[in-house]
Amino acid sequence: MAKEITMYDFETEVLNNSKPVIVDFYADWCGPCKMMAPVFKELSSEITDCDFYKINIDNEQDLASKYQVMSIPTVIIFKDGEPVLTSVGFLSKDDLAEKIESVVNG
């Protein structure tokens, strides 16, 4: 299940995580983000070898800036504490799953 985090738990949950981490940068007012939310939630319960987190860019502007989030939704996949894949815009469930698998298995 995807959990919302802030800059206070970002280092522990994302950067120091031994598993690949998928982070959804979103905002409550964003239409494509609302479309992406159920896709992200579904995958978070299906893919168990990764951790899934959501970051509200309105509340966490410093994190959004640090990772150069200019448009939302932006999904960043972290591996060993480093961002390895960034995707901007709505993704179908299959497209997001494919990107995750490419990082996890690649």
N, CA, C and O of each residue as an XYZ file, in Angstrom:
424
protein
N       0.838     -1.183      0.000
C       0.000      0.000      0.000
C       0.886      1.249      0.000
O       1.865      1.329      0.741
N       0.531      2.207     -0.830
C       1.298      3.447     -0.913
C       1.048      4.304      0.327
O      -0.086      4.448      0.784
N       2.108      4.856      0.849
C       2.041      5.676      2.066
C       2.516      7.080      1.723
O       3.492      7.242      0.992
N       1.841      8.088      2.240
C       2.273      9.465      2.037
C       3.406      9.771      3.017
O       3.324      9.461      4.206
N       4.464     10.385      2.488
C       5.602     10.748      3.337
C       5.940     12.217      3.140
O       5.468     12.867      2.207
N       6.772     12.722      4.048
C       7.232     14.106      4.002
C       8.760     14.109      3.960
O       9.399     13.057      3.968
N       9.320     15.296      3.915
C      10.785     15.395      3.888
C      11.399     14.798      5.153
O      12.566     14.408      5.157
N      10.612     14.730      6.225
C      11.147     14.218      7.486
C      11.390     12.713      7.460
O      12.294     12.219      8.134
N      10.592     11.985      6.688
C      10.846     10.551      6.599
C      11.393     10.126      5.243
O      11.572      8.932      5.000
N      11.660     11.072      4.362
C      12.155     10.760      3.018
C      13.486     10.017      3.053
O      13.662      9.020      2.353
N      14.410     10.496      3.855
C      15.738      9.862      3.910
C      15.627      8.412      4.379
O      16.211      7.513      3.773
N      14.884      8.190      5.449
C      14.734      6.841      5.987
C      13.982      5.926      5.030
O      14.427      4.812      4.752
N      12.843      6.395      4.526
C      11.956      5.552      3.729
C      12.445      5.357      2.296
O      12.217      4.300      1.708
N      13.113      6.360      1.728
C      13.504      6.299      0.311
C      15.004      6.110      0.137
O      15.442      5.132     -0.467
N      15.789      7.036      0.661
C      17.234      7.034      0.390
C      17.959      5.890      1.085
O      18.936      5.367      0.549
N      17.505      5.496      2.254
C      18.174      4.418      3.003
C      17.457      3.077      2.893
O      17.712      2.167      3.682
N      16.575      2.955      1.931
C      15.787      1.735      1.762
C      16.568      0.724      0.929
O      17.146      1.083     -0.097
N      16.592     -0.518      1.356
C      17.315     -1.557      0.619
C      16.519     -2.060     -0.589
O      17.082     -2.673     -1.496
N      15.210     -1.798     -0.597
C      14.364     -2.198     -1.718
C      14.257     -1.042     -2.726
O      14.474      0.112     -2.358
N      13.927     -1.336     -3.979
C      13.586     -0.252     -4.905
C      12.366      0.495     -4.371
O      11.471     -0.104     -3.776
N      12.342      1.802     -4.590
C      11.265      2.641     -4.075
C      10.648      3.434     -5.230
O      11.355      4.031     -6.042
N       9.329      3.425     -5.282
C       8.605      4.160     -6.306
C       7.908      5.316     -5.602
O       7.133      5.117     -4.666
N       8.200      6.534     -6.071
C       7.658      7.738     -5.437
C       6.795      8.488     -6.447
O       7.242      8.804     -7.550
N       5.561      8.765     -6.058
C       4.618      9.527     -6.868
C       4.543     10.942     -6.316
O       4.039     11.154     -5.213
N       5.044     11.911     -7.078
C       4.919     13.327     -6.725
C       3.605     13.808     -7.334
O       3.403     13.694     -8.543
N       2.713     14.343     -6.506
C       1.368     14.696     -6.957
C       0.869     15.939     -6.232
O       1.530     16.466     -5.338
N      -0.321     16.397     -6.641
C      -1.036     17.452     -5.925
C      -2.519     17.110     -5.950
O      -3.002     16.492     -6.899
N      -3.238     17.511     -4.910
C      -4.660     17.194     -4.800
C      -5.489     17.818     -5.918
O      -6.513     17.254     -6.305
N      -5.074     18.961     -6.441
C      -5.840     19.680     -7.459
C      -5.558     19.197     -8.886
O      -6.193     19.671     -9.828
N      -4.634     18.278     -9.059
C      -4.161     17.846    -10.379
C      -5.030     16.721    -10.947
O      -5.115     15.644    -10.356
N      -5.672     16.966    -12.086
C      -6.526     15.967    -12.728
C      -5.804     14.678    -13.081
O      -6.258     13.602    -12.692
N      -4.678     14.755    -13.817
C      -3.946     13.529    -14.139
C      -3.449     12.787    -12.889
O      -3.336     11.561    -12.898
N      -3.155     13.525    -11.827
C      -2.738     12.884    -10.567
C      -3.883     12.062     -9.991
O      -3.668     10.971     -9.463
N      -5.103     12.591    -10.093
C      -6.272     11.862     -9.599
C      -6.499     10.599    -10.418
O      -6.954      9.589     -9.881
N      -6.188     10.642    -11.713
C      -6.305      9.456    -12.564
C      -5.223      8.440    -12.209
O      -5.447      7.232    -12.279
N      -4.060      8.936    -11.830
C      -2.909      8.085    -11.530
C      -3.056      7.409    -10.161
O      -2.518      6.320     -9.956
N      -3.763      8.025     -9.236
C      -3.850      7.527     -7.863
C      -4.322      6.076     -7.772
O      -3.683      5.291     -7.071
N      -5.405      5.678     -8.441
C      -5.819      4.277     -8.317
C      -4.840      3.299     -8.964
O      -4.692      2.169     -8.498
N      -4.174      3.728    -10.030
C      -3.155      2.892    -10.680
C      -2.009      2.648     -9.712
O      -1.557      1.515     -9.545
N      -1.541      3.714     -9.076
C      -0.433      3.638     -8.130
C      -0.815      2.762     -6.934
O      -0.028      1.930     -6.483
N      -2.033      2.962     -6.433
C      -2.507      2.191     -5.282
C      -2.595      0.707     -5.620
O      -2.185     -0.144     -4.831
N      -3.129      0.406     -6.790
C      -3.270     -0.988     -7.209
C      -1.915     -1.676     -7.320
O      -1.724     -2.781     -6.811
N      -0.977     -1.011     -7.992
C       0.350     -1.603     -8.156
C       1.069     -1.754     -6.821
O       1.825     -2.705     -6.621
N       0.832     -0.816     -5.912
C       1.505     -0.892     -4.609
C       1.080     -2.126     -3.829
O       1.834     -2.628     -2.995
N      -0.126     -2.618     -4.095
C      -0.565     -3.825     -3.398
C      -0.191     -5.092     -4.168
O      -0.205     -6.185     -3.602
N       0.141     -4.955     -5.446
C       0.490     -6.122     -6.271
C       1.987     -6.400     -6.324
O       2.405     -7.557     -6.367
N       2.789     -5.348     -6.321
C       4.245     -5.510     -6.427
C       4.829     -5.426     -5.024
O       4.859     -4.357     -4.415
N       5.288     -6.555     -4.525
C       5.706     -6.611     -3.115
C       7.208     -6.441     -2.914
O       7.662     -6.291     -1.779
N       7.984     -6.461     -3.989
C       9.434     -6.323     -3.813
C       9.895     -4.873     -3.939
O      11.092     -4.612     -4.065
N       8.954     -3.929     -3.906
C       9.252     -2.490     -3.918
C       8.392     -1.810     -2.856
O       7.361     -2.338     -2.440
N       8.838     -0.629     -2.427
C       8.020      0.191     -1.541
C       7.480      1.367     -2.347
O       8.175      1.909     -3.206
N       6.243      1.757     -2.068
C       5.562      2.826     -2.801
C       5.233      3.969     -1.840
O       4.679      3.753     -0.762
N       5.587      5.196     -2.255
C       5.309      6.380     -1.449
C       4.758      7.495     -2.313
O       5.044      7.577     -3.508
N       3.959      8.360     -1.686
C       3.395      9.520     -2.357
C       3.900     10.777     -1.646
O       4.025     10.817     -0.422
N       4.185     11.801     -2.454
C       4.632     13.077     -1.902
C       3.788     14.188     -2.514
O       3.762     14.365     -3.732
N       3.097     14.934     -1.654
C       2.282     16.053     -2.086
C       3.206     17.254     -2.310
O       3.791     17.779     -1.362
N       3.330     17.682     -3.563
C       4.293     18.748     -3.873
C       3.905     20.098     -3.277
O       4.767     20.954     -3.075
N       2.617     20.297     -2.995
C       2.204     21.553     -2.370
C       2.738     21.649     -0.943
O       3.024     22.742     -0.452
N       2.868     20.504     -0.283
C       3.365     20.470      1.097
C       4.875     20.267      1.157
O       5.510     20.609      2.155
N       5.445     19.717      0.101
C       6.871     19.353      0.094
C       7.586     19.974     -1.110
O       8.161     19.271     -1.941
N       7.537     21.291     -1.182
C       8.123     21.995     -2.324
C       9.634     21.819     -2.413
O      10.185     21.804     -3.514
N      10.307     21.686     -1.288
C      11.764     21.501     -1.306
C      12.145     20.165     -1.945
O      13.102     20.097     -2.717
N      11.405     19.111     -1.627
C      11.676     17.805     -2.244
C      11.377     17.843     -3.736
O      12.145     17.315     -4.541
N      10.268     18.464     -4.104
C       9.919     18.573     -5.526
C      11.003     19.330     -6.277
O      11.375     18.953     -7.388
N      11.503     20.380     -5.682
C      12.566     21.164     -6.306
C      13.862     20.368     -6.400
O      14.533     20.391     -7.432
N      14.211     19.676     -5.345
C      15.449     18.888     -5.328
C      15.468     17.850     -6.442
O      16.513     17.598     -7.042
N      14.318     17.251     -6.719
C      14.250     16.214     -7.749
C      13.692     16.744     -9.066
O      13.267     15.974     -9.927
N      13.699     18.074     -9.212
C      13.344     18.770    -10.449
C      11.982     18.353    -10.987
O      11.815     18.118    -12.184
N      11.017     18.266    -10.087
C       9.653     17.959    -10.491
C       9.022     19.249    -11.004
O       8.692     20.145    -10.227
N       8.859     19.329    -12.326
C       8.313     20.525    -12.966
C       6.853     20.343    -13.368
O       6.100     21.314    -13.445
N       6.458     19.108    -13.622
C       5.091     18.773    -13.996
C       4.666     17.567    -13.175
O       5.493     16.765    -12.740
N       3.356     17.457    -12.972
C       2.857     16.330    -12.194
C       1.734     15.644    -12.953
O       1.067     16.284    -13.766
N       1.516     14.394    -12.717
C       2.270     13.543    -11.796
C       3.658     13.215    -12.333
O       3.859     13.065    -13.538
N       4.598     13.109    -11.421
C       5.942     12.622    -11.738
C       6.214     11.428    -10.843
O       6.067     11.499     -9.622
N       6.615     10.327    -11.473
C       6.987      9.134    -10.725
C       8.491      8.959    -10.858
O       9.026      8.928    -11.966
N       9.168      8.845     -9.722
C      10.610      8.604     -9.720
C      10.859      7.265     -9.033
O      10.365      7.000     -7.937
N      11.640      6.436     -9.714
C      12.001      5.139     -9.141
C      13.430      5.249     -8.611
O      14.356      5.602     -9.342
N      13.584      4.940     -7.333
C      14.877      4.982     -6.653
C      15.379      3.562     -6.448
O      14.612      2.654     -6.129
N      16.674      3.388     -6.635
C      17.310      2.108     -6.334
C      18.616      2.428     -5.622
O      19.408      3.234     -6.112
N      18.846      1.812     -4.485
C      20.031      2.075     -3.664
C      20.162      3.561     -3.342
O      21.266      4.106     -3.314
N      19.026      4.208     -3.099
C      19.018      5.610     -2.696
C      19.214      6.608     -3.815
O      19.277      7.810     -3.557
N      19.312      6.145     -5.049
C      19.525      7.037     -6.193
C      18.336      6.981     -7.139
O      17.784      5.908     -7.382
N      17.933      8.148     -7.681
C      16.868      8.121     -8.684
C      17.402      7.506     -9.976
O      18.404      7.973    -10.518
N      16.745      6.472    -10.468
C      17.231      5.779    -11.668
C      16.280      5.907    -12.847
O      16.679      5.666    -13.987
N      15.028      6.284    -12.596
C      14.083      6.445    -13.690
C      13.038      7.477    -13.281
O      12.484      7.416    -12.184
N      12.778      8.420    -14.176
C      11.773      9.444    -13.932
C      10.764      9.418    -15.070
O      11.136      9.364    -16.242
N       9.507      9.458    -14.719
C       8.445      9.482    -15.716
C       7.473     10.598    -15.366
O       7.031     10.710    -14.222
N       7.139     11.427    -16.356
C       6.247     12.564    -16.133
C       4.940     12.329    -16.872
O       4.936     11.929    -18.036
N       3.835     12.579    -16.189
C       2.522     12.429    -16.797
C       1.854     11.135    -16.389
O       2.459     10.273    -15.751
N       0.590     11.018    -16.773
C      -0.191      9.828    -16.437
C       0.394      8.602    -17.126
O       0.782      8.655    -18.293
N       0.450      7.503    -16.391
C       0.870      6.211    -16.936
C      -0.230      5.195    -16.695
O      -0.855      5.190    -15.634
N      -0.466      4.337    -17.673
C      -1.400      3.233    -17.454
C      -0.753      2.263    -16.475
O       0.448      2.326    -16.215
N      -1.563      1.379    -15.946
C      -1.057      0.376    -15.009
C       0.037     -0.462    -15.669
O       1.084     -0.705    -15.068
N      -0.205     -0.902    -16.899
C       0.782     -1.725    -17.607
C       2.081     -0.966    -17.858
O       3.166     -1.525    -17.704
N       1.974      0.312    -18.248
C       3.179      1.104    -18.517
C       4.003      1.310    -17.253
O       5.226      1.171    -17.277
N       3.336      1.642    -16.147
C       4.063      1.842    -14.893
C       4.676      0.529    -14.414
O       5.818      0.508    -13.956
N       3.931     -0.554    -14.515
C       4.454     -1.860    -14.102
C       5.682     -2.229    -14.927
O       6.648     -2.779    -14.397
N       5.646     -1.928    -16.216
C       6.777     -2.227    -17.093
C       8.018     -1.432    -16.686
O       9.125     -1.970    -16.664
N       7.829     -0.153    -16.364
C       8.954      0.681    -15.929
C       9.539      0.168    -14.614
O      10.757      0.125    -14.446
N       8.674     -0.214    -13.696
C       9.133     -0.741    -12.400
C       9.912     -2.033    -12.619
O      10.997     -2.208    -12.064
N       9.373     -2.919    -13.413
C      10.044     -4.194    -13.681
C      11.405     -3.990    -14.344
O      12.350     -4.726    -14.056
N      11.511     -3.000    -15.226
C      12.786     -2.749    -15.900
C      13.865     -2.332    -14.900
O      15.039     -2.656    -15.084
N      13.479     -1.625    -13.856
C      14.448     -1.214    -12.831
C      14.738     -2.364    -11.877
O      15.895     -2.625    -11.546
N      13.700     -3.043    -11.438
C      13.856     -4.122    -10.462
C      14.646     -5.278    -11.055
O      15.523     -5.839    -10.398
N      14.340     -5.632    -12.284
C      14.979     -6.791    -12.915
C      16.163     -6.420    -13.791
O      16.891     -7.294    -14.263
N      16.356     -5.128    -14.009
C      17.418     -4.692    -14.924
C      18.692     -4.478    -14.209
O      19.691     -4.109    -14.825
